[in-house]
Amino acid sequence: MTKYRNELKFFMNSHTALILKQRFAAVMRPDSHSGGVYQVNSLYLDDMYDTFYNEKAHNAYSRDKYRVRFYNNDLSFIRFENKHKDGELSYKTSVVLTKDEYHSIADGDMTFILRSEHPLWQKVANLHRLRNLRPAVVFTYTREAYVYAPGNVRVTFDSNIYTDTMTPTPGNDAPPGATGMLEVKFDRFLPSVIKEMLDGQALVQTAISKYCYVRERGFIH
């Protein structure tokens, strides 16, 4: 059975980020990955029609993303992910990649997936055959993450989004003073202790997509 999670996104300034980090640290624990602070490396794919960019840009209720993720420039553990969203609910399916498979995808060679029987690879293979799925953008950003067991809550602070041709910046349509993004993910409910920490803070809810942000600034893989 597919397990959906809620996902809320907010712009914030550096002062609000500092306050919230102090509050969260009192009741949450840092994510186990790199002590809670790490670099996210992302390669996003799209098809010949830019379907996944357009789904997000036009706020389609149901939409997909296909991406490769690894962390801290370390290629020892790499995942290929399909993230599906229905409104503010989302779920992910993923498969582990080898370094050679990652480089094949980054070079636009999808041949190896055509032979796989993994359900996700079969889905990707069909997209590639019918609509020429290919690499679209590559970018990185800094993430600081906290987790809270009740409600399976994960809170992340994202900043310094950049590619080889972009300087660090908070995101598209960011309000004045914004320096980063806050993402709050949870299962069926957001515990009151977390909700109360967010109340009254200088947060601007957004449906920002980092993928669209990079695409809209003209960076193409």
N, C-alpha and C positions, 0 to 999 in steps of 0.2 A: 504494500500500500504506500502510495506517495505521501511523504511527510512535508507539508508546507510549513514555512516559517514566516512570521511577520518581519517586515523590514522598514524602518523609518530613517530618513536622512535629514540632516540639518546643516546649514552653514553656521559658523561660529567665528568669533574673534579670539585672539590669543588670550585675553583676560578671562573670557568664559571657559576656554579650554583648560586653563590653569585651575580655576575653581572646580570644574567638574572632575578633573583628574584627581584632585585632593579628596573630593567627596567619594568618588568611586573606589579609590584605594583603601578607604576605611572599611568597606563592606565587601568588595570584590577582590579577586586575585588576578595578578597579571597572567595573560595567556602564556602557556608553557613554551611557545615558540620564541626562541631568542630572548627570553626574559621579558617578553611582552612588547618589545620595540624591534621592528625589523623593516626591511625593504621588500616591497612586493614588486615582482617582475611579471609583466603581463604582455602576452601577444594575443590580440583579438583577430578573429576571422570573420569575413563576411562573404556574400555571394556576388555574382555579376550584377545584381539589381540593387545592391546595398540594402537588402531586406531588413537586416537586424538593426542597422543604423536608422532606417526610416521608421521601423516599428517604434523605436524609442523616441525619435524626433517628433513623431506625430502622436505620441502618448497612447499607443495601442494598448488596450486592456491586457491582452495576452501577447507576450513577446519572449524572444529567446536571445541568448548570447552564447557564443562559442569562443572559448579562450584557452590559452595555455598559461599555467601559473607555476612559478617557482619563487624562491625567496633568497634574499641577500646574495644575489648573483651566483647561487650555488646550484649546479645542475645535477647534484646527486639524487634529488627527489623532485620530480616534475609531474604535474597533473594536467590532463586535458579535461575541461569542464564544459558541460552544458547547463546554463542557469536559465530556468524558465520562471517567468513572473506572471501572475494574474493579479493586477492591481498592486497592493502592498504585500501580497503573499508570494512567496518564492520557494523553489526547491532546486537542488543541484544533483546532477549525476556526473560521475567522473571516472576516469581510468588513468592508471599510472603510465607515464611515458619513459622510455629510455632516452639517454642523451642523443643517440643517433636518430631516434624517431622525432625528437624535438627539432633537431637541425633539418630533417627532411621537411617537416611542416613549415618551418621558417623559410625554407628555400622554395616553398610552393609545391613540393613533391608529396602528394597524398597517396602514392601507390601502395604503401604497406597496409593502409587501412582497408583497402579493397579486398584483402584476403582474410580479414579477421571476422570471427563469428560473434564478437562481443556486441551486445545490443546497441551500445552507444556508437561504436565504430560503424555498425551497419547503417545507423541513422545518418551519420556524417558522410559515409560513402554515397548514400543516395543523394544527399545535398550536393556533393561534389560532382556526381555524374550529371545531375539535372541542371544545376545552377552554378557550377564552377566555384565551389567554396575555396577561398584562398586567404592568405595573411592580409590584414588590412592595416593595423597599427601596432606599434610596440612602445610601451612606456613603463615608467616606474613611479612609485610614490612611497613615502614613509608612513608606516602604520604603528600605532600604539594600541594594544588591545587588552581588555579586561573581561573576565567571565564571572558569572553568578549562577550557581546551580539551580535554585528555584526558578522555574520558567525557562531554564536553559538560555539565559540571557548572555549575549556577547555584545560589548560596546567597543567601538573602534574610533580612534582619532586619526584621520588621514590628512596628510599635508605634503607639500613639495612634489606635486605632480609634474613630471617632465619627460621629454624625449630628447633625442640628440639635437633637435632643432628648436626646443622650447626652454624658456627659463621657468623656474618654479613659480607656481601661481595657484590660488585656491580652487578655481573652477569656473565654469561658464555661468553667466547671469548671477554672479555672487554679489550680495549687497555690499555697500561701502564698509570697509574695515574687516571684511571676512578674511581669515588667514587659513582656514581649513574646513574640514567636514567631520561631522559626527554621525556615525551609523549605529543604530540600536536594533538588534535582531533578537527575536524571542519566539517561543513556540505558541502556546494558546493564550498566554496572559503575560503582561508586564507587571512584575511585583510592585506593590505600592511604594516600597522603599526606594526603588530605582526611579519610578515616576515622580516621586516627590523631589528627588535630587534635580530633575530636569525642570520642574515647574519654576517659573519666575526668572529663568536664565535668558540671556540674549541669544536665542536660537531662532533661526528662520528655516522652517521646514521646506524641503525642496525634493524634486524628483530627478535631481542631477544624475547624469551618466558620465562617468569618466571617459568611457569609450567615445561618446558623442562629443564631449569637450575637446578631445584630441583631434577627432575628425573635423570638427568645425574650425579648427585652426590650421587646416590644410596639410596636416602631416599624414602622408600615405606611406605604407611600408614598401 
